[in-house]
Amino acid sequence: MNGNRIIVHVLIKYNDEYLIIRRSKDEDPYPDCWDIPGGMVEYGELPKNAAIRETKEEVNLNVIPTKIIHEDSNLDKVKNMIFIRLVYLCELNDSIENIKLNIEHSEYKLIKNIDKLDNIVPFLKELFDKDLK
């Protein structure tokens, strides 16, 4: 086993809605799918700090992670690694008007639930099926 890697994501609540972003068509994995900001924790970086950094990089917003609301993990047999995902519920410490997407994403929306969306990353359904309060 090569080790474990931690992936962090953030769910930003704003006026009873949640920020979601669409992955660009050339992103791998899950091209053109709806997702939430996130990415890999770098070596020596705390997961909470990675959540703040990834949110700034991907959507240009400053957030305050308040609690972990989801955890899952999987074994990637090809890479011989275990990937652990942590999702933080975050408060917006910024103006929603400051959203600026990086090249990895093509659009964003504020939604109450994901019922009417197609093409979502697999873990989002499980996340939105939970009580997000």
C-alpha positions, 0 to 999 in steps of 0.5 A: 500500500502506497499510503493514504491521501486526504481529499477535502470538499466544502459545502457553502450555505448562503441564504438557505441555498448551497453553492455548487460548481460544474466541472469543465468538460475536460476535467477527469474524473467526472467531466461536466458534472456538478460538484462542490469546491475541493481538492487534495490536501498537500503534504504537511497541510491540515485538512481544514486549511486545505479546505480554505485554500481549495475554496479560494483557488476554485471559486475565489471565496473566503470561508470558515469551516465549521464542522465535518458533515461527511466522510467516505473512503475508497481503495484505488487499486490502480494507484494502490492508495486509500483516498479519504474524503472529508466534507466541511460545512462552511460559513461564507466569510466573503461576498457571494458576488466575489465568485470567480471560477478557475479553469477547472469549472464552467459555471456555478449555481445556488440550489436548495437541493439536487433533485432536479440536477443530472450529472452530479459527482456520486458523493453529492447525492449521499451528502444531500440525502443527509440532514444538512442543518 
